[in-house]
């Protein structure tokens, strides 16, 4: 799936955790956007010590924004603001903002939030979506070295972001199969 993409908080944290940063986004091309609310919400991932203990590791998004890897946006039109407020009734601020931006700017929404995915599919919203697993699948297919790293990346997402696709989701079988290698 090509085109401009707006990343919500959960996907941003998952990618950062899996890759150990966001530089891999450059390898996928495209333009990567985040709502300003996401910059405030994406605060940390986890680091797992050999003894199994966990500690928070801060996420610094200032560098990727300063380097232009991520472009920060905010709702500007009345329609964007109105939808942001409406979507905030059902979603967290970051997801609501990302969905409003995607809807009005013709972007793909990257989210794993089930409510956001359902809202995006409504006929009056009609926003294309992509999940963490779908993006990691695309990333793994663009280079054999990425495919080799994929099991480690998926494990890191699970350990450092506490995320894996829920059972029964279209991504769950692929995730488990690739993680097990």
N, C-alpha and C positions, 0 to 999 in steps of 0.2 A: 504494500500500500504506500503510495508516494504522496507528496504534497506536504503542506505545512501541518505541523502537529503541535498540539498543546498538551503538555504533560501535567497530570494532577499530582498531588502530594504522594499518594501511596506508590504510584509507579516510579516517581523520581527517587523515593527512598529505596525501593526494590532494586532499581538499576545501580544506584550508588553503592548499595550493599554488595550486590553481585559482582560488579566490576571493580570495586575498590575506588570509585570515582566515576566521573562522567565522560572522560575523554573518548570512550568507545563510541559515543554519539557521532563524533566526527566521521567515523568510518562508515556510518549509515547514510551520510549526506543529509539532505533535507534541511529545513529550517526548524529549529526546536524552540518552542515558546513555553513560558510558564506565566501564570497569573501572579501578580504581586502578592496575593494572599498565600500562595504556595511557598514563596520565599520566606515567609514568616512561620509557616507550619512545618516545613521539612527541617527538623532540628537535629536529629541524631539517628545513628544506627547502633547496632550492638557489636561488640567484639567478644569472641568466645576464647577464653584462655584454655590451655591444655588440660587444666583440672576441671573444666566444664563451667567455671564461673563466668559471668557476663558483666560487662561494664559498658556504659554509654560512650559513644564516640561522636563528637559533634560533626555536623555536616556544614561545610563552609561553601555556600553557593555564590559568594561575592566574586570569586575568581572566574568561574565559568560564565557569569554574567558580564564581568569586565572584559573577558576575552571574546565575547560575542558568541560563545558556544550555546548559551541560553539567552533568549531575548525576553525580557520582562514586559508584560502587558498589564493593562488595567482596563476595566470597562470604561468607555468614553461616551458612547451615544446613549440617548434616553432608552432605546430598546435594549441595549446591552445591560444597562443598569437595572431596568425593570425585570428582565429575565434573571439576572443575578440575585435580586431580592426574592423573586418567586422561587427559584431553585434552592435558595438558602432555607426555605421552609422544610425541605426534605433532605438536603445534603449539607455536609460541612462546607465552610466558606471556600476552601480551596477547590473542591469538586464543583461547587455551584459556579464559582467564577470561571473555571476552566470550561465548563459546559456552555455558559453564556458566551464566552469568547469564541468557542468552536462553532456554535450555532450561527453567530452573526458575521463571522469572518471566514466561513467556509473551510474550517480546519478539521482535522481528524482529532478526536479526543482520546488520549491514552489514559485509561482508568481500569482499576480492578473492582471498583465500588459497584456492587450489584444494583443499588438504587440509581446511581448515575447511568449505568448501562441501560437500565429499563427506561429511564427518562429520555435518554438520547435516541431510543428507538421509537418513541411516540411519533405519530405522523405529523404533529404540529411542530416537532423539534427536529427530527430526522437528521441526526448528526452521526457520521461514520465513527466507529470506535475501534480501539485496538487495546489489547491487554498486555501486561508484562510478558506473559508467556509468548504471545504472538510476536512481540517485538524481539524477544530473545531468540525466537525461532528464525526470524528474518536475519538477525545479526549472525547467528551460527551458520546460516546458509551462504553468507556473502564471502566467507573465507574458511578454508579447511582448518586453519589454526584456531579459529573461533569455535568450530565444531568440536575440536579436541578439548578446548577449555570449558565447554558447556556444562558438563557434570559438576565441575568445581563451582562455576558461577551459580548454578541452581542451588547447590548446597549452601553457598554463602548467602543467597537470598533468604533461604529458609532460616538459617542460623542468625543472620545479622539484621534481617528485616521482619522476621517472624511471619513470612508469607509463603504460601504455596496455594495453587488453585484448589478451590473446594472440590470435594468429591462430586462427581456428576457433571462438572462443568466441561465444556468442550476441550479445555486445555489440560485437564487433570491427567489423562492417560499419557499424553505426549510428555508432560513434565516428569512423571514417575519413570517412564521408559528411558528418557534421556539422562535423568539424574542417576539412575542405577548403573550406568555404564562404567 
